[in-house]
Amino acid sequence: QVQFVESGGGLVQPGGSLRLSCAASGSISSVYAMGWYRQGPGKQRELVARITNGGSTYYVDSVKGRFTISRDNAKNTVYLQMNSLKPEDTAVYYCNTWPSAGSSWGQGTQVTVSS
């Protein structure tokens, strides 16, 4: 089973930017869709963005126009560029297949947006 390792999180001020990376332990070229998910304090994990092999993307309304998901199948890596960050974006961010049923979760990377 493919494992995912997320990185790139940190503490950033409101309005700042971060770029998250997700390295897969195996090939993702045959994976139809990859997604970035997040779980904020006291909240359930939610899908933030997903991208298909064909490049079609989906974003939850709260991040549209601010976040951009991309994938590099040759590097088995998925990225999430996050701009204009808000305090409500504070969460642990995970990547996984979409849908994620049956896939194991990595440790995630903490994103904290605070002044």
N, C-alpha and C positions, 0 to 999 in steps of 0.2 A: 504494500500500500504506500502511495506517495505521501511523504511528510512535507510540511511547510514550515519555513522559518522566516518570521517577520522581523524587520528592522527599520530604523529610521525615525522612530518616535522620539519625543522629548518634550521639554517645556518651552512654550512659545507664547509671545504676547498676542492679544487679540489683534487681528489684521495681518498676522504673520503667515508664513508658509512652511510646509514640511513636505518632504517626498518620502513616502514609505516604499519599501521593497519587500518582496516575498519570493524567497528562493525555494524551489521545489526540489526534492531529492531525486525525482525521476522526470521523465518526459511529460510535458503538459500539452504536447502538440495534438494529441488525440482527444483532449478534454474539450467538450463542446463550449463550456462557459466557465470562467473563473470569476470569483467575486471577492470583494472586500466587505467585511462585516465589522460591526463595532458593538461593544457593550459598555454603556455608561453606568455610572454609580447607581445602584438600585434599579437598573433597567434590564429588560431582556435584550439578548443579542439581536441585532437587526442587520439586514442587508443594506449596504450603503451604495454599492455600485457593482455592476457586473459587465463582463465583456465576452463576446462569443469569439470563436475562432475566425469568424468572418469580419470581426471588428465592430459589430453592432454593440452599442452600449446602452445601459440603463442606469439611472441615478435616482435615488430617493429625492423627493421634492426639496428637502431641507439642504441638500448640498448641490443642487443643480446650479451650474454657472460658476461654481467655486472649486469643485473637485474634478479631476480627470483621471480615468483609469486607462492603463495601457498594458500590453503584454508583449513579451519577447519570447516566442516559442524556442528559438535557437539557444537562448540562455536559460530556458525554463524559469523565467522570472516574470512576476506581475508587479506593476507599479501603481501607486496612487499619489498623484500630485494634489496637494491640498493648499489652496490659497484663501486669503481673506478669512482666516480661521476665527471662530467664535468660541466663547466659553462653553456653549452647549455642544461643541464638537469633542469635548473632553471625554475620553473613553479608552478602552483597550481595543486596538484594531487587529483583526485577524484576516487572513486570506484562506480561501478554501474553494473547492469546486462549487458550482451552482447547478443543480441543487446540492446541498451539502450532506444529505442523508447518507449515512454509511461511511462518510469520510472522517478521518481523525483531525482534531484541531491542534494547532501549534500553541506556543506560549503567548503569542500576540505581542504587540508593542504598544506601550503606553503613550498616549498623546494627552498632554495637559495644556489647556489654553487659559492663561491667567496673567493678569498684570501684577 
